[in-house]
Amino acid sequence: MYLGRVIGRVVASQRYEGLDGVPLQIVQPLDERGASMGGSLIACSAISSGPGDLIHYVDGREAALALPDETFVPVDATIMGFVEQAVVGETDLAKDPEPSR
């Protein structure tokens, strides 16, 4: 399970059959301090997340199995839930989108 922040949404006019109605979001992975880590990725969302939300996500086979009503879909990452609080030092990552480094 990984920490990330939703930074955008994706609109796809053609999708794999099992992904109809599944929202696609752009996620920026975060390190343990809440700083951006690596490039952004596209993830399916099993919850109603949107830009600015601090989330946790899974990748690999777990991501493919995490979507409701599907036994297997070809995805690499799925948003599993919101992070309501993640405190590092004096900073709550859920409230401060750009923690000091």
PAPA-193443 format. One record per residue (C-alpha): x, y, z; residue number from 1. Coordinates in nm, 2 decimals. Example, Ala and Ser with C-alpha at 12.3 -4.5 7.8 and 13.67 -1.06 7.14 Angstrom:
PAPA-193443
      px      py      pz  num
    1.23   -0.45    0.78    1
    1.37   -0.11    0.71    2
end
This chain:
PAPA-193443
      px      py      pz  num
    0.00    0.00    0.00    1
    0.13    0.34   -0.10    2
    0.06    0.71   -0.01    3
   -0.04    0.95   -0.29    4
   -0.23    1.27   -0.37    5
   -0.49    1.29   -0.65    6
   -0.38    1.57   -0.89    7
   -0.62    1.52   -1.18    8
   -0.88    1.32   -1.36    9
   -0.86    1.13   -1.69   10
   -1.14    1.10   -1.95   11
   -1.11    0.79   -2.17   12
   -1.35    0.75   -2.46   13
   -1.25    0.38   -2.51   14
   -1.19    0.14   -2.23   15
   -1.15   -0.22   -2.15   16
   -1.49   -0.38   -2.11   17
   -1.46   -0.43   -1.73   18
   -1.36   -0.07   -1.67   19
   -1.69    0.09   -1.78   20
   -1.80    0.34   -1.52   21
   -1.47    0.31   -1.32   22
   -1.32    0.66   -1.26   23
   -0.96    0.71   -1.37   24
   -0.74    0.96   -1.16   25
   -0.39    1.10   -1.19   26
   -0.20    1.02   -0.87   27
    0.13    1.17   -0.75   28
    0.31    0.92   -0.53   29
    0.44    1.07   -0.20   30
    0.73    0.97    0.02   31
    0.71    0.93    0.40   32
    0.75    1.31    0.45   33
    0.47    1.39    0.20   34
    0.70    1.51   -0.07   35
    0.64    1.41   -0.44   36
    0.83    1.09   -0.53   37
    0.88    0.99   -0.89   38
    0.64    1.04   -1.18   39
    0.27    1.06   -1.16   40
    0.05    0.76   -1.25   41
   -0.30    0.68   -1.36   42
   -0.51    0.48   -1.12   43
   -0.86    0.34   -1.11   44
   -1.06    0.46   -0.82   45
   -1.26    0.23   -0.60   46
   -1.38    0.53   -0.40   47
   -1.51    0.88   -0.48   48
   -1.18    1.06   -0.47   49
   -1.09    1.38   -0.66   50
   -0.81    1.63   -0.71   51
   -0.64    1.73   -0.38   52
   -0.74    1.42   -0.19   53
   -0.47    1.24    0.01   54
   -0.52    0.87   -0.07   55
   -0.37    0.52   -0.03   56
   -0.34    0.29   -0.33   57
   -0.22   -0.05   -0.43   58
   -0.05   -0.17   -0.74   59
    0.01   -0.50   -0.92   60
   -0.23   -0.79   -0.90   61
   -0.40   -0.64   -0.59   62
   -0.50   -0.34   -0.80   63
   -0.66   -0.56   -1.06   64
   -0.86   -0.75   -0.79   65
   -0.96   -0.44   -0.59   66
   -1.24   -0.31   -0.81   67
   -1.59   -0.40   -0.72   68
   -1.80   -0.63   -0.93   69
   -1.49   -0.75   -1.13   70
   -1.29   -1.06   -1.09   71
   -0.99   -0.93   -1.30   72
   -0.93   -0.62   -1.51   73
   -0.59   -0.51   -1.66   74
   -0.49   -0.22   -1.43   75
   -0.17   -0.13   -1.26   76
   -0.29    0.08   -0.97   77
   -0.62    0.13   -0.78   78
   -0.71    0.39   -0.52   79
   -0.84    0.21   -0.21   80
   -0.92    0.48    0.04   81
   -0.88    0.83    0.18   82
   -0.61    0.92    0.43   83
   -0.78    1.13    0.69   84
   -0.47    1.20    0.90   85
   -0.10    1.14    0.85   86
    0.12    1.34    1.08   87
    0.50    1.38    1.02   88
    0.66    1.60    1.28   89
    0.43    1.90    1.31   90
    0.27    1.86    0.96   91
   -0.06    1.68    0.89   92
   -0.01    1.57    0.53   93
   -0.39    1.54    0.49   94
   -0.43    1.92    0.56   95
   -0.10    2.06    0.41   96
   -0.08    1.97    0.04   97
    0.28    2.10    0.01   98
    0.48    2.01    0.33   99
    0.81    2.19    0.39  100
    1.10    1.97    0.30  101
end
